[in-house]
Amino acid sequence: MKGKVLKARIAQLDGEIHRLDLQINRLTWETYLDYAEQARITPKVFSLPGLNYARLRDTVPVIDTLGNRLRAASDAYTAILRTDPQYEAIHQEYVAIRGVKDPERESANRMQYNQLYARLRANNPDYEPALERRKEAERQRNMAILRYMVDYYGAKGWILPTEQLVGGYSPLMRALNGRCPEIGRLSDELSMLRALRRELCKRQLREKFVIP
């Protein structure tokens, strides 16, 4: 097989690999979004590449609305925390040790917070509902951000990395493959295409250096 033919076939494979990579990426995210919605998962979105939350709030009305709803729910939750007489001292200690590597103080502060939460659960009937409202507001806000990012990257023809939310061999990835077997089938096809590309590249090098 001559060099020009090899080069053309490698380019053809590159195009198919890119197309399939995008298809798998989009399918993985769509399956994850459906899974997360049904399981009421709050995805961690602020490490996603290219995310500018302030700009999103300025340009996407639904995300701004959900951000305001989360702020209101967080303020209401904090107001209930402040009803505990020890809250201010515990919170001031939390602020003081932020950025300071002191495991003993951090552990003690976490224990104080846990004791505070336990007191409020036992003595304030408004605590649990306020906590759930804050969690649900955060979940809705984060899901809206993730949907926007998936759509934005898809429209650009870009890969939105899944590693931060969905590890390649994690139980979650296996669950997504179970919900959508097409992900696994396409991933196998992609692996074969990449193997073919490597083989063609080897042939190209052998021809270049006249190796039988």
C-alpha positions as CSV (number, residue, x, y, z in Angstrom):
1,M,0.0,0.0,0.0
2,K,1.6,3.3,-1.1
3,G,2.2,6.2,1.2
4,K,-0.5,8.5,-0.3
5,V,-3.1,5.8,0.0
6,L,-2.1,5.1,3.6
7,K,-2.2,8.8,4.5
8,A,-5.7,9.1,3.0
9,R,-7.0,6.0,4.9
10,I,-5.5,7.3,8.2
11,A,-7.3,10.7,7.6
12,Q,-10.5,8.8,6.9
13,L,-10.1,6.9,10.1
14,D,-9.4,10.1,12.0
15,G,-12.7,11.6,10.8
16,E,-14.6,8.5,11.8
17,I,-12.9,8.2,15.2
18,H,-13.7,11.9,15.9
19,R,-17.4,11.4,14.9
20,L,-17.7,8.3,17.0
21,D,-16.0,9.9,20.0
22,L,-18.5,12.8,19.9
23,Q,-21.4,10.4,19.5
24,I,-20.3,8.3,22.6
25,N,-19.7,11.5,24.6
26,R,-23.1,12.9,23.9
27,L,-24.8,9.6,24.5
28,T,-22.9,9.1,27.8
29,W,-24.0,12.6,29.0
30,E,-27.6,12.2,27.9
31,T,-27.8,8.8,29.7
32,Y,-26.2,10.3,32.8
33,L,-28.6,13.3,32.9
34,D,-31.5,10.9,32.7
35,Y,-30.0,8.7,35.4
36,A,-29.2,11.7,37.7
37,E,-32.7,13.1,37.3
38,Q,-34.4,9.9,38.3
39,A,-31.9,9.2,41.2
40,R,-32.2,12.8,42.4
41,I,-28.4,13.2,42.2
42,T,-26.8,16.6,42.6
43,P,-23.9,16.7,40.0
44,K,-20.7,18.5,40.9
45,V,-20.4,21.0,38.0
46,F,-18.0,23.7,38.9
47,S,-14.9,21.8,37.8
48,L,-16.3,21.4,34.2
49,P,-13.9,23.0,31.7
50,G,-15.0,26.3,30.3
51,L,-17.7,26.9,32.9
52,N,-18.2,30.6,33.9
53,Y,-21.1,30.6,36.3
54,A,-21.3,34.4,36.6
55,R,-21.6,34.7,32.8
56,L,-24.1,31.9,32.6
57,R,-26.3,33.8,35.1
58,D,-26.0,36.9,33.0
59,T,-27.0,35.1,29.8
60,V,-29.2,32.2,30.7
61,P,-32.4,33.3,32.5
62,V,-33.3,29.9,33.8
63,I,-29.9,29.4,35.5
64,D,-30.2,32.9,37.0
65,T,-33.6,32.1,38.4
66,L,-32.4,28.8,39.9
67,G,-29.4,30.6,41.3
68,N,-31.6,33.1,43.0
69,R,-33.8,30.3,44.3
70,L,-30.7,28.5,45.8
71,R,-29.5,31.7,47.4
72,A,-32.9,32.2,49.1
73,A,-33.0,28.6,50.3
74,S,-29.4,28.8,51.6
75,D,-30.2,32.1,53.4
76,A,-33.3,30.4,55.0
77,Y,-31.2,27.4,56.1
78,T,-28.5,29.6,57.5
79,A,-31.1,31.6,59.5
80,I,-32.1,28.3,61.2
81,L,-28.5,27.4,61.9
82,R,-28.1,30.8,63.7
83,T,-30.9,29.9,66.1
84,D,-28.4,27.6,67.8
85,P,-26.4,29.6,70.5
86,Q,-23.1,27.9,69.5
87,Y,-23.4,28.5,65.8
88,E,-21.5,31.8,65.6
89,A,-18.5,30.5,67.5
90,I,-18.4,27.3,65.4
91,H,-18.7,29.2,62.2
92,Q,-16.0,31.7,63.2
93,E,-13.7,28.7,63.8
94,Y,-14.5,27.3,60.4
95,V,-13.6,30.7,58.8
96,A,-10.4,30.9,60.8
97,I,-9.0,27.5,59.7
98,R,-9.9,27.8,56.0
99,G,-6.7,27.5,54.1
100,V,-4.8,26.4,57.2
101,K,-3.6,22.8,57.3
102,D,-4.5,21.8,60.8
103,P,-6.2,18.4,60.8
104,E,-6.9,18.4,64.5
105,R,-8.8,21.7,64.4
106,E,-10.6,20.7,61.2
107,S,-11.7,17.4,62.7
108,A,-12.9,19.2,65.9
109,N,-14.8,21.8,63.9
110,R,-16.5,19.1,61.8
111,M,-17.5,17.4,65.0
112,Q,-18.9,20.6,66.4
113,Y,-21.0,21.1,63.2
114,N,-22.3,17.6,63.4
115,Q,-23.3,18.1,67.0
116,L,-25.0,21.4,66.0
117,Y,-27.0,19.6,63.2
118,A,-28.0,16.9,65.6
119,R,-29.3,19.4,68.1
120,L,-31.3,21.2,65.5
121,R,-32.8,18.0,64.1
122,A,-33.9,17.1,67.6
123,N,-35.2,20.5,68.7
124,N,-36.2,22.5,65.6
125,P,-38.9,21.0,63.4
126,D,-38.0,23.6,60.7
127,Y,-34.5,22.3,60.3
128,E,-35.0,19.2,58.1
129,P,-37.5,20.9,55.6
130,A,-35.1,23.9,55.2
131,L,-32.2,21.5,54.6
132,E,-34.1,19.6,52.0
133,R,-35.2,22.8,50.2
134,R,-31.6,23.9,50.0
135,K,-30.5,20.5,48.7
136,E,-33.2,20.4,46.1
137,A,-32.5,24.0,45.0
138,E,-28.8,23.1,44.5
139,R,-29.7,20.0,42.6
140,Q,-32.0,21.8,40.2
141,R,-29.4,24.6,39.6
142,N,-26.6,22.1,39.0
143,M,-28.7,20.0,36.7
144,A,-29.6,23.0,34.6
145,I,-25.9,24.0,34.4
146,L,-24.9,20.5,33.3
147,R,-27.7,20.4,30.7
148,Y,-26.5,23.7,29.3
149,M,-22.9,22.6,29.1
150,V,-23.8,19.3,27.4
151,D,-25.8,21.2,24.8
152,Y,-23.2,23.9,24.4
153,Y,-20.3,21.4,23.8
154,G,-22.5,19.3,21.5
155,A,-23.4,22.3,19.4
156,K,-19.7,23.2,19.1
157,G,-18.7,19.7,18.1
158,W,-16.5,19.5,21.2
159,I,-15.9,16.7,23.8
160,L,-17.2,17.5,27.3
161,P,-14.9,15.4,29.5
162,T,-16.8,12.8,31.5
163,E,-13.9,11.7,33.8
164,Q,-14.8,14.2,36.6
165,L,-18.3,12.8,37.0
166,V,-18.1,9.4,35.4
167,G,-14.9,7.3,35.7
168,G,-14.3,4.9,32.9
169,Y,-14.5,1.7,35.0
170,S,-16.6,3.1,37.9
171,P,-19.8,1.5,39.1
172,L,-21.6,4.5,37.7
173,M,-20.2,4.0,34.2
174,R,-21.3,0.3,34.4
175,A,-24.7,1.5,35.5
176,L,-24.9,3.8,32.5
177,N,-23.8,1.0,30.1
178,G,-26.6,-1.1,31.6
179,R,-29.1,1.6,30.9
180,C,-27.8,2.3,27.4
181,P,-25.9,-0.7,25.9
182,E,-25.2,1.3,22.8
183,I,-22.5,3.2,24.8
184,G,-20.6,-0.1,25.2
185,R,-21.1,-1.2,21.7
186,L,-19.9,2.1,20.2
187,S,-16.9,2.1,22.6
188,D,-15.9,-1.3,21.4
189,E,-16.2,-0.1,17.8
190,L,-14.1,3.0,18.7
191,S,-11.4,0.8,20.2
192,M,-11.2,-1.3,17.0
193,L,-11.0,1.8,14.8
194,R,-8.1,3.1,17.0
195,A,-6.4,-0.2,16.7
196,L,-6.7,-0.1,12.9
197,R,-5.3,3.4,12.9
198,R,-2.3,2.3,14.9
199,E,-1.7,-0.6,12.4
200,L,-1.9,1.8,9.4
201,C,0.6,4.2,11.1
202,K,3.0,1.3,11.6
203,R,2.7,0.4,7.9
204,Q,3.3,4.0,7.1
205,L,6.5,4.1,9.2
206,R,7.7,0.8,7.7
207,E,7.3,2.2,4.2
208,K,9.0,5.5,5.1
209,F,12.1,3.7,6.5
210,V,11.9,0.9,3.9
211,I,11.4,-1.8,6.6
212,P,10.0,-5.1,5.2
